[in-house]
Amino acid sequence: MTVPRDFEEPARSRPDLVIGREELFGAAREQLVGGGSVLLHGPAGIGKSTILRTLAADYAGAARTVLRCSATESESHLPFLALADLLGLVVDEVSGRLPAAQRTALESALTGRGESTLQRDGLALRLAVLSVLRALAAEGPVLIVADDQQWLDPASAELLGFAARRLGDTPVQLLCAVRTEGQEYDRHLRALPPDSLAVRLNPLSRTQVSELLTHRGYTGLPRSTVRDIHRTSGGNPLFALELGRALAENPTPPRPGEPLHVPTSLRALVLKRLDMLSDEARRTLLVASAGARPTLALLHEAGRGNAEAETAQAAALGLLATEPEGPAVRFAHPLISAALYAEAPAQERRAAHAALSTAASDPIERARHLALATTGTDPEVAARLAEAAALARDRGAPSVAAQLGLLAARHTPADSVPGPDERRLQAATDAITAGEMDLARDIAREVLTRATVPAERVRAWIVVIESAGHALGDVDSVFPQALADAGDDPGLLALVHYQLAWRGLVVEGDFAEGREKAAHAADLAARAGDRRTELLALAFQAQTETLMGHPDAPETIERALQEPQDPQVACHHNGPGLARFRWLQMSDQLAEARTTITALLREVRRRGMVESEVHFLRLLAETELRSGHCGRALDLARESLRLARDSGIGEVASALLTSFAEAAGGDVNRALTLAQEAVEHAEGISDQMYVSRALAALGHAQLVAGDVQGTVRSLRRVRELEQGLGITDPARGRWHGDLAEALVRTGEITEAQDLIAQTREQALRLGRDGMLAVLDRAEALVRAARGEHQAAMGQLTSVQDRLGKLGYGLEEARAAFALAQLRTRRPGPTSYDEAARLFRRCRALPWLRQVEAAAVPTAAEPAVAPSPALDALDALDGLAAMERQVAALVMEGATNREIAARLFISVKTVEATLTRVYRKLGIRSRVDIVRLAAGRRTQ
């Protein structure tokens, strides 16, 4: 795609466009610092020039001479122009040192006063450029910065490449950027020294596009709009910013189901090529741009009889991508489709949608096109759209259902039943399910400006509350208004009191109040016959009772699980299924907890319930972490965090769990950063429950990092907060063992023993065997600190066995590590082999490194060979995420069928992934992976 010069990135550096490129930027900078050269490549507008300028500004101080050129397409036919840009200002410094023939040829080429050509003076010119660079380098390092390398005139490109290939150890580095649509950068790389680093700039993710728009001041955009910007821009930062600017200047959003408005500046990128199409071909492409999944067959059904020839003409112009293996008609870039649609007159757009409303085979698509072809209200069209929205909801596409619901409301006459506002509120509910909280809130606010019916007003208030997430303090003023609108209607009051239960927990930090409000909401809902709200309230009551250690918790869970069940509530992240999972997990039934949460995750993915998916991914990661499957837990936690940040849902919870997972199986510094961010975020929204959980994550990361004083500070705060919240079940946070261990290491033995005794009383009352074993491990450390080494070692041996039988793999390994450390204080041989084996089995790399550091021999001890298994586990970090997950499960002994079930993929995909793993690790079978896990070298 050709970008006009007046639309390209400005000359000044914009560091904000480095967003999403941090890793690539770091790799390129490291290459430059190491004396190497770098080639940045990627499509137009992807940010190459910005990265190049930022790198040049960052590194130029290390060079004595910086030579620059920036070519343009219009000047690429002028020979030696780029060479003149590079050398024109410095050649006089060194020309006197060149042989006469070289000096003459070079001066002729640079000034244009002679007849110098590559054909006539080829060798002299080549040697002259090489000599100039060597002479400049003799005075100090040289950096050559060349932007838009694809427009270098051929003569300059040939001379630069000749010199680059022969510089050897001469301190001359090249930093170049070139436009490439695919991976065809090899010929440009030949113009750089050998071993240069090629860095491909790929499209930004949706999260990175959102961050970029926010950084540039385009704030407050609904997430659904950011999603559309990302899709239309194809992740191209320049295009995304232009779309964001257009929306800021014209805030009226497009109709639901229509593409974004494309500004004139972006339309110019494709309109010249569109002008080369015949009128009929352009109409065919307009129909394709209006369709969701256009094919040649669909275009024929829509009346485009000559679709093959017309799409072939468009493909020849680069407007369509060829699809040799399928019938799909795919635009070369989403922007082309959006610009074509935006440029078409409204009448032609409606005609395209009218044709597709009968041609499309899918009823949802037919309804959408019918709506976009219709102006004004039409009850029949509205009814078809409402039916299509219900179908999309059943298919697990709530975002589509929300868009169709808004279209239905637009076409619903004011006096219809159901009315337009009722359909808008259903669309808002679908938007919440899809994780599009901003859209839901906007819909509700619009309804509240005119609704007078109490039921509609209360439903709208509930949408406003739910869309606030955990920031319930921000909508405190809504609750009195919702109660006033509810009057004495038990069904409406149940909805409000259920939300008040959450407020009591999140804002007031009072579990007792939350439980009381939830019980009241359940009673009101039962009186009103609202089973859905009754189930949600019972599930909330059950969870609070579980965390409080309340004796009624099992009975309340049983009530919440009784029939009849609402299918949507049954798998909801605040539903009875989650209450049962939490009870299983806290009761040390890890295998059954994993089965339960895996089934819930599968169901919410099928239904498209994004918020529930975020939470269930996190909870599955938590279960895997407690089971000692650290690699699997880390992958799941990172996936949950990515989805949370992308949707803006559950970010604190996902960040703190990812901190735990990083501390167990990843990067401890990353764990500390995530935990600190989670603490700050939770404190910012005054969510006391998540403040305590985030501090627990921070304290654990500090313990793994060796900061025991920090651990004590963080976990003492957790203790105070949980006492204030009314949480008495120690299995909720499981931070007590970490605090006791840190207190022992800081010499505060009495406080550690008191903590253990108090916590043990609660754990015994509730039957928390896993927690009791962890407390016993901490108590063994107290005994060792008091000099009772024999008793401490006996207790740790017992603890290790109990934790292993309960399935707490990581805690078992920590007990083995503590036992090995105690043995080092006594005469006789000491071995860390058992602890190392258990940590390797868990893939707990930070802990494994602690073991290997502790096992470094003293002068009196024999040397221990480095662990080949640790090298193998480190090698797994070079695998792709799916490859790493499959390899980790093989290490745990899972079969291909078991791996497929746990990762929601086919057995065939598992087999293909394993083949790639074998090739990358240089092994031949899954047996070799198991050997690596056991610490044996493969043959």
N, C-alpha and C positions, 0 to 999 in steps of 0.2 A: 504494500500500500504506500503510495507516494504522498509525502507530507509537504505542503508548501512551506517555503522558508519562513514566511511571516507567521506561520502557525507553530513552528518548532519551539522547543524549550528555550527560554531566554538565556542570555550569556552568563548571567550571574548564577552562582551555585545556590541550589535550594536544598539544604540538608534534609528537609522534611520528606523529600522524594526518595530518600534512602530507606524509608520505612518499608519493612518487609524484606530488605536486602542486607540485613546486618551480618548474616553468616557469610554471604557472598562477598560483601565488602571486606570483612575480616580476612577471608582467604586471599583476596586480591592484594590487600595491604601487606599481608605476611609474605606473599610472593615478591613484592617490590622491596620490602625490607631485607629479604634474603638475597637481593641482587638479581632477581629474575624479571621477566617481562610479562605483560598481561594483555590479553585480547578480550574485550567485552563484546558480546554479540547478542542479538535478539531483534524482534520486529520493531517497526517504527513506533515511537512514543512510549516505549517500555521503560525508559529511564536511563539509557546507556550514557547519554551525554552528561546527565547530572552526576551519575556515579563516577564517570571519568573526571569531571571537574573537581569533585570532592576529593577523589584520590590524589589528583595532581596537586591540589592545594595542600593536602595533608602531607604529601611526600616531597614536594618540590624543594623544601628547605634542605633536604639531604643531598641535593644535586648542586654542583657549581654552575652548570649550564642547563637551561630548560629550553628546548626547541619545540615550537607548536605549529600545527597547521589544522585547518578545518575546511574541508573541501565542500563544494556544492555541486549539484547535478548540472546546473547550467554552465559551470566552468570546467567540467571534467574533460572537455575536448582540447583544452589548452595545454600543450606539452610543457613539462617542467614547472608548472605553476606551484604545485605542492612543494617541490624541491626549493623553489625560491622562497616560499613562506618559511620553510624550515631553516635554510642556511643563509638567506639573504643578508641578515644582520650580523652574522658571525664569521662569514667567509673571509673578510679582510684580516681578521686576527691571525689566520693560519695560512692564507694563500701563499705567502712567501716561502713556506716550507714544502710546497708541492712541486714536483717536477714540472717543467715548462709545458709539456704536452697535456698533463692533467689540468694545470691551471688554466690553460687556454680553452680547453674543452668545457670546463666547468663555468668559466666566466661567460662563454658564449651561450651556454644553456640558461644561465641565470638571468642574463641581461636581454637575451633575444636579439643581440646585435649581429650574431654570426649565423652560420649555417649548421650549427651543431644538431645532430640527430643521433639516436641510438644506433641506427644502421651505420652511420659514417664514423662516429667517435665512440662506439659502444664500450670498448675496453677502457679507453682513457677516462671516460665519464664514470664508469663503475669504480675504477680504482681511485678516482678523485674523491668521490663521495666517501669511500672507505677511509681514505687518508685524512679527510677533514674530520671525520668522527674520531679517529684515533688521535689526531693532534689535539682536539678539544678535550678528549678524555685524559690526555697526558697532564692537563692542568687540573683535573678533578672530575668527579662523576657527571655523566650527561644523561638527561631524561628527555626522551622524544615523546610528545603527546600529540596523537593524530586522531581527530574525531571524524566521523563519517568516512571511514576508510574506503567504503564502496565507491565513493565519488573521486578518489584520487585519480589523477590522470595516469594513464597506463605507463608512461615513461617514468614518472616519479615513483610509482609503485614498484616498477622493476628495479630501479636503482636502489631504493630503500631495502628491498628484499635481498638484493645481492650483498649489500653491506652487512645486513643483520645476520646473514648466515655465516659470515666470516669474522665476526667481531671476537669470537672466542671469549677469553677472560677480560677483554677490554671493558672498563666500567661504563658501558652504554646500555641503557634500558629503554624499552619501548612500552608505552601505555596507549593502546589503540581501542577504538570503538568502531564496530561495523554493523550495518543493518543486515539481518538475515531473517527470512521467513520460516525456515526450517532449521536443520542442523548443518547447512552447507557453509561451514566456516573454514574448511580445510585450506582452501586456496588463499584465504586472507591470513591464515596462521603461518603460511610459508613465507610471508613478508616479515616475520618476526624471528628472533634468535631461536635456535633449538631449545626444547624443554620450556617454552613459554606456556603460561597457564591460560587456557581458554575458559571464560566464565560466561555461561548462558544465563541471561536474565529472562525468567519466565513470568507469566502473569501473576498478579497478586491474588491472594485469597480474599474471600469476602471480608474477613476480619481485618485484613491489612488495608483493604479499600476503605472500610469504615474508619479506621484510625487515620488514614491519609486525609479523608474528607473532614474529619473533626479537627485535625491539626491545621488545615487550611481555613477553618472558620465556618464550614458548612455543617453546623451542628443542628440537632433537633430533627434530623431526617428520620422518619419511621424506618424500622429495620426492613420492612417489606420494600421500601423505596431503595434502601441501600442494596438489598438483594437484586433489585431490578437494575440499578446502576452497575453492579458487578457483572451481571449477566450481559447487559448491553455493551459494556466496555470491554468484555472479555478479559477483565483483570488488568487492562492497560491503564497505568496511572494517569497518563495525560488525558486519555479519553474520559476516564472517571471524573477527573477534576472539571472538565468542560461540561459534562452532564450535571455535576453538582452545581456548577455556577449557573447553568441554565435554569435549574430548579429554584435556586435562590432568587433569581431575577423574575421568574414566573412561577410562584408557588402553587398555582392551581394544578392539582395532580391530574394525570390522564384518567379517563374512565376505567373502572375495573376491567381487567382483561386486555386493555390496549397497551402497546409499547410505550416507553417513555418518550417525551418530547425530545427531539434531537436538535441542538442548536445549529444555526447556519454554519458556524465555524467547523463543525464536524461533518455536516452534510457535504461540505465542499470536498471532503476527502474522496467521496465516491460519485458525486453527481456528474463529474466529467465523463466517467466511464458509463454511467447510466444513460447519458445523452447519446452514446454510441449505439444503444439498443434500438431496435425497431419499436414502434408503438405497441404492437401486439406482444412482443417479447417483454416489454416493460409491464404490460398488464398481467402477463403470466407470472412474472416475478412478484408483483403486488399481491396476487392471490397466495403465492408461496409464503410471502412475508406475513400474511394474516393468519396462516395456518400454524397449528402447534407442531405438527410432525408431517410436513408436506412430502408427498411422493408423486411420481409421475402419474400413477393411477388416480390419486386424489385430484390432481390438476385436470386430468381428462374428465372425471366426474363433475368437476366444477365448470366444465365448458371450454377448457383450454385444449382444443383438439390438436394443436401443433406443438405440444409441450416439449417433445423430445428435441426438436430443432431449436426451439427458442431457449431452452435451458442450456443446450450445447453452445449456443452463441454467447450466453452469459458466462459460461464456464471459460470460454476462450478469452473473455475480457477479464478474467480473474475475479468475477463477482460471485461465482459459485465454486464450491470445492467438489472435485470429482469423487464419486463413490463407486469404485469399480466392483465392490462386493455387495452392493445393496441398492434398493430402489429409491433411497431417501434423496431429497433435494436439500442440500445443505449450503448455506451461505458461507463464503470464505471467512467472514467475520460477522459477529452479531450486529455490529454497527451498520453494516450494509443493509441488512434487513430493516433495522429501525429507521435509518435515514430514508430508505425507499418508502416506507409506510408514512413517515412524517411529511414527506414531500407531496404525497398524493392528495388530491382534493377530497373533501369529506364524502362527496357523492360517490366517488370511485371506491373509497374504502368500504362504504356501506354495500356497494354492489359486490365487492369481493366477499364480504362476510355473508351476504345473502346467498351467493353461489355455494359457499362452503357449508351453510346451514342445512343444505339438502345433500351435499356430496359427502360430508364426513360420516364415517361409520360409527363413531363413538357417540352415544347420546349426550354425554357431557359437552363434547365439542360442538355438537349440533346446537345445543341450547345456548352456548356462549356466543356462537356466531349469529344466531337468531337475535339475541339481545343487542349485539353491536350493529346489526343491520336495521334495528327498529328505533324510531324516535318517539318520545312521549310515553305515556303510561299505556299498558295493555295487559289486562288481567290474565289472558291466556299465555302470553309470553312470560309473565311473572310466575305463573304456576309451573310452567315447564322448567324455568330456572330453579325454582325451589326444589322440584323433583331431582334435578341434576345435582344440586348442592347436597341433597340427602344421599344420592348415589356416591358422590365424591367422598362424603364423610364415611360411608360404609367401606369404601375402598382404601381408607387410610390416607386420604389426601385432604386434611382439614384446611390447608392454605387455599387450595382450589375451591373448597366448599365456601370459605369466607368470601372469595372474590365473586363466586356465583350468587351468594346470598345478597351481596351488595347490589349486584345487577338486578336481582329479583326485586329488592326494595325500590330501586330506581324506577322500575316499570309497574309497581303496584299502585293502583289508585288509592287515594286517601281514605275512602269509605269502605275498602275491602276488608274481609276477614279471612286470614290474618292480615293485619295492616302493615304498612311499610316499616314502622318502627319495630314491630315484633320481629320482622325478618332481619332488620339491622342488628337487633340484639342477638339473634341466632348466629349471624355472621360474626359478631364480636366474640361469642363463645367459641366458635370455630377458630378464630384468630388466636385466642388464648391457647387452645389445644395445639395449634401449630407453632406456638412460641412467639407470635407476632404481637407483643404486648402493646407496643405503640399504636398499632392499627386498632386494636380492641379498645384502648382508652379513647382514641379520637372518635370512634363510632359512638361510644357511650356518652361522651360529652355532647356530641351532636344531638342524640336522642333527648338528653336532659334539658336542652334549650327549649323544647316544645312539648314534651310528653306531660300529660296530666293524669293518666291512669296510674294508680298506685303500684300495680304489679310491674308495669314497664319501668317506672321510676326506680323502684327497689332493685330490679334486675340490672338496670344501668349503673346504680351505685355499686352493686356487687362487682360488676366488671371493672369499675374504676379501682376498687379495693384490690381485686385479684391481680390486676395489671401492675400494681405497685410492688408485687413480690414481697421481699422481706423489709422493704422500706415503708412499713405500715405507719410509722410516725409521720410520714409526709402527707398522709391522707386522714389524719385524726379528725379533721372537721367534717369528714363525710359521714361518720357513724351517727351523730345526732340527727342529721338530715335523713339518713336511711331509716332510722327508727321512727322518726316522725311520719314518713311516707308509709311505713309498714302498718301503722295504727295498731289495731288489736287482732290483725289477721295472723293466725299461728303459723301458716306456711311462709309468709313473708318475714315474720319475726325469726323463724328458724334460720333463714338465710343470713340475717344480720347477726344473730347470736353466734352462729358458727364462725363468722369472721371476727367477732369480738373475742372468741376463744383464742384465735391466732394472735390478736392484738395483745391479750393478756400475757401470752407466752413470749412474743417477740419484743414488744415495746416495754411492758412492765417487768418482764423477766420473772413472772410468777407462775410456776407450774400449777399450783393449787387453783389459782383463779382461772387459768386456761381449762383445767379439768372441769371445774364447776360450770363454766359457760358452755363447754362442749356437751356436758350431760343435759343441760337445760335445752340446748338446741336440738338434741336427739329427741327429747320428750315432745317439744313443739312440732318437730317434723313428723313424728309418729301420729300425733293428733290430727295433723293436716293431711296425712296419707302421702307424704313426700318421702318415699323410700330412699331416693338418691341422697338427699341432705341428711337423712337419719343415718345412713351407712357412713357417710363422711364424718359426721359428728361422733359416732361410736368409734370409728377408727382413730380419730384424734384423741378421744378420751382414753382409748386403750394404750396409745403410744405414750401419753403423758403419765399414765399410771405405771407403765413399764419402767420409764426412766426414774420415776419417783420411788420405785420399789413398793408400790401400793399393793396390798393383798388382793384387791379386786381385779387386777390386770388380766389374769387368765379368763375369768368369767366375762369381762368386757370384750376381749378378743373373740371369745366364742359367740357372743351376741352379734358382733360385727360380721362374723362369717356365716351366720344363719341365712337360709333362704327366706324370701326371694332376694337374689342379688341383681344389681345393675351391672351389665357387662362393662360399661365404661368406668364405673367406680371401682369394680373389682381389680382392675389393673392400674388404677390411678396411683400417682406417687404419694397421695395422702389417703389411700383407701385401705380396706381390710387386709388385702394381700401384703401390703407393706408392714402393717402392724404385726402380722404373723411372722414375716421375715425377721423383723427386729427382735421379736421374742426368741425365735430360733437361734439367731446369732448371739444374743446375749446369754442364752442358755447353753452355749458351747456345742450346739448341734450344727457344725459348720457345713457338713455335706448336704444336709437337708436345706439349710439356708441357701447354699449355692444353687441347688435345684430350683428352689422357689423363686429366687431373684432372676435366674436365667429365663425361666418361663415367663415372668412378668416383662422382662426386657424384650423378649421375642414378640409378645403380644402388643406392647406399646409401639414397637417399630412397625408392626403390621398396620396399626391404626394411625400412624403418623403423629403420635403424641410426643412432641419434642421435649416439653418440660419434664415429663415423666422419664423419657429416655435419658436425659442428662443425669437425673438423680439415680436411675437404676444402673447406669454404667458406673457411676461412682460407688454405689453400694456393692456391685459385683466386684469392683476393684478392691474395696475394703475387705470383702470376704476372702478373696484370693491372697491379699496381703496377710491376713491373720492365719491363713493356711500355709503360709511360707512360700507361695508362688510369686516371688517378688518381680520377676520379669514380666509375667502376665499381668500382674497388678499395675505395674508402671505403664504398660501400653494402654490398658483400660482407663487408667486415671488421666493420662494425657489426652486420650480420645474424649473423655468426658469434659476436660477443661477446654479443649478446642471447641466442642459443641456449645459449651456454656458461654464462652466468649463470643462465639458467632451469633448466638441467639439472645445474649444478655440475660440468661436465666441461670440461677444457681452458681454464680461465679465464685462466691466465697467458699461454699461447700466443696466445689470441685477443686479449687486452689489449695485448700488445706489438706484434702485427701491426697492430692498430687504431691504435696510437700512430704507427707508420710511415705508415699511410694518412692519418691526421689531419695529420701534418707535411707530407705531400705535397700533399693536396688539400682539407684541412678547416681545423681550428682548432689552431694550434700550442700554445696553452695546454692544450687538452684532450690533445694528444699528450704533453706533459710530465707531466700528471697520471696518465695511463694508464701511461706507462712507469715512473714512480716507484712506482705501486701494484704493477705487475708485479714490479719488483725486490724490494720488501718481501715480497710473497707468496712468491716463489721462495726468498728467503733464509729465510723462516719455515719452509719445509718442507725446507730444506737440499738443494734441487735445483740443483746446480752448473751443469748444462747450461743450465737456463732462467735462472739468474742471469746468465750471460754474455750470453744472447740479450736479456734485458730491459735489461741495461746498454747493449747496442748500440743498442737502440731509444731509450733515454734520451739517449745521446750524440748520436744523429742529430737528435732533437728539439731538443736544446740548440744544435746547430749552426744549425738553421733559425731558432731564436729569437735567434741572435746571441750566445749564451753560449759563446764558444770555450774559455774556461778550464774550464767545466764539461764540455765535450765531451772535452777532453784527459784530465781526471780519470776520466771514465766509461770511455772507450775504452782507456786504459792498463790499467784493471782487466780489461777484456775480453781484452786481449792476454795478461795474466798467467794468467787462468783458462783460456783455450784452450790455452796451452802446457802447463798442468797436465793438462788433459783429454786431450791428445794429438791435437787437431784441427790438421791441417796444410793442409787445402784451404781457401784463402781465399774460394772461391765460396760457402762455407756461410753466412757472416755478412755478407760484403761491407762491413765497417765500416772497412777499412784506408784507403780513400780519404778517408773523413771525418776519420779521425785525422790523416792526413798533412796535409790541408788546414788543420785546426785548429792543428797544430804550426807550419805556415808562418805562420799569422796571429798566433801568439803569439811568433814570432821564433826558434823552436827548429828551425832549418833542418837542422842535422846529423842530429838524431833523425828528422826527417821523411824525409830521404834514405836513412838506414839502414833505416827501416821499409819504404820503397818497394823497396829492393834485395832485402831478405830475402823480402818477399812475392812479388816478381816471380819469384824463383827457383822457388818452389813453383808459381806460376801457369803458368810456362813448362813445368815438368815434367809438369803435368796437362793442359796445353792449354786453359787457361781464357781464351779470347780476350776476353770481356767484362771480366773482372777486369784483364787486361793493359791494356785501353784506359782503365779507370778509374785505374789506377796511373800511366799516362802523363799523364793529365789532372793528377793531383796533382804529378807530376814537373815539368810545365810551370809550375806555381805556384812550385815550388822554384827553377826557372831564373829566373823573373821576379823573385823575391826577391833573387837574386844579380845582377840587372841584365842578364840575357841575354834582353831583351824580344823581339827578332826571332825567336830560336830558340823561345822559349816560345809565341809566337803561331803559328808554323808547326806546332809540335807539337799545339796545341789545335785547329787547323784539321783536321789529320789525325785526331785523336781524335774530333772531332764526326762526321766522315764514317764512321768505323769503328763507332761506337756506333749511328748511324742505321741502317747496314746490318745490324747484329746485332739490331735491334728494341728496343734499350733507349732508349725515347723520353724518359724523364725525365733519364737520364744524358746523353743527347745535348743536351737543353736546358740542363743545367748546364754543359756544355762551351761552348756558345754564349754563355752568360752570363759565364763566366770570360773568354772571348775579348773580349767587349765591354768588360768591366771593364779588361782590359789596354790596350785601345785608348784608353781615357780618359787614360792616363798619357803618351800620345804626342801630338805636335802633329797638328792636322787634325781633320776632323769625326768624330764618334763616333755610332753608331746602336745602340740596343738592340732594334731592330725584330725581328731574327731570333730573339733569345732570347725576346722577348715572344710572337712567333708560335708558337714551339715549346712554351712553357709554356701558352699558351692551348689549343693542340691537346691537351695532356695534361690540361687542366683542373687545373693545379697552382696553385691560387690563392695560397697563401703565397709561393711562388717568384715568381709573377707580380707580386705586390705589391712584392717586393724589387726586381724589375726596374724597375717604375714609380717606386719611390723613388730608385733609382740614376740614372734618366733625368731627374730634376728638373733643369731647366736652370740653369746658373750665369749670372752677369751677362753673360758673353760669349757665351752660347749662346741660340739662338732658342727660344721657348716651344713645347712639344709639346702637342697637344690631348689631353685625357683619352681613354683607350681605351674606345670604345663596347662592345667585346667583353667587357671586364672587367665593365662594368655588366650586360651580358647574362648573363654567367656567374654574377654575384651574384644576378641575378633567378631563376636556376634553383633557388637555395636555398629559394624560396617554393613550389616544386613538391613534390608528394608523392614518396615514395621511388621508386616505380615510374616515375612521370613523369620524374623526374630521370635515372634509369638509361636510359630509352628515348631521351631528348633527348641524353644524352652519347654514346650509341652512334650516333645520327644524325650528330652532329658528327664522329665518326670515319669516317663514310661507309658504315656498315652498312646493308644493305637491311632491309625489314620482315621478310623470312623469316629473315635472319641474326640479327636482334634476337630474334625469337621463339625460335630455337634456343638462343641464349646465355642467355636469361632463363627458359627452360622455360615459355613461355606460348604461346598461339595467335597466329597472324597477325592474326586479328580483334581480339584484345585489344590488340595493338600499334597497330592502326589507331585504335581507340577512345581509347587513351591519347594518341596524337599529336594527335587532335582536341582533347582537353582542354589539351594543352601549347600548341597554337596560340592557343587562347582566352585562356589565362592570360598568355602572353607578348605578346599583341597582334599576332601574325603570322598568315600565311595558308598556309604550306607548309613542307615539310622543307628546301627550298632556302633559306628565310629563316633556318632554324637554322644551316645551313652558313655562310651569310653572317655571322651573328653570331660563329661560331667563327673566321672569317677576319678579323674586326675591321671589317667594313663595316656601315654603318647600313642597316636595311631601309627600303623605301619604302612 
